[in-house]
């Protein structure tokens, strides 16, 4: 089964230009870009929650006829509003949680490196060093979540710029 995936020259060029513009905007304002993304998701959650709440009440008695719609509506409107009102709080919380996961991974890596040391493997030193570095990066993310988020957005911005330029070059060559 063979299929051919093609795109028009105009679509490729527009995609490339949009990616370059987004990359530049994110590179210049990474925190504002993060907050905007969080707010957009928040608006979708609020809209989805309101839709579910209205749906529950349209079915008559929401507790009896549509408890899932009622619960889902309430559980999406509240976080959505929090995301719209205070996006920085969510970003800080999420990156702190990511930092905790990275820290735990690093600690577990150091513990696993102990197995390498017990069997006198040449991988013991690199595994230990890798685990310590991972744990230290986890601590850095925990204590500087917004800086970590900014670094992540800068990497995303660079990727968008490179991919956008590649798309433009590809589009011009079509």
Buried (B, 14 or more C-beta within 10 A) or exposed (E): EEEEEEEEEEEBBBBBBEBBEBBBBBBEBBBEBBBBBBBEBBBEBBEBBBBBBEBBBEEEEBEEEBEEBBEBBEEBBEBBBBBBEBBBEBBBEBBBEBBBEBBEBBBEBBEEBEEBEEEEEEEBEEBBEBBBEBBEBBBBBBEBBBEBBBBBBEEBBEEBBEBBBEBBEBBEEE
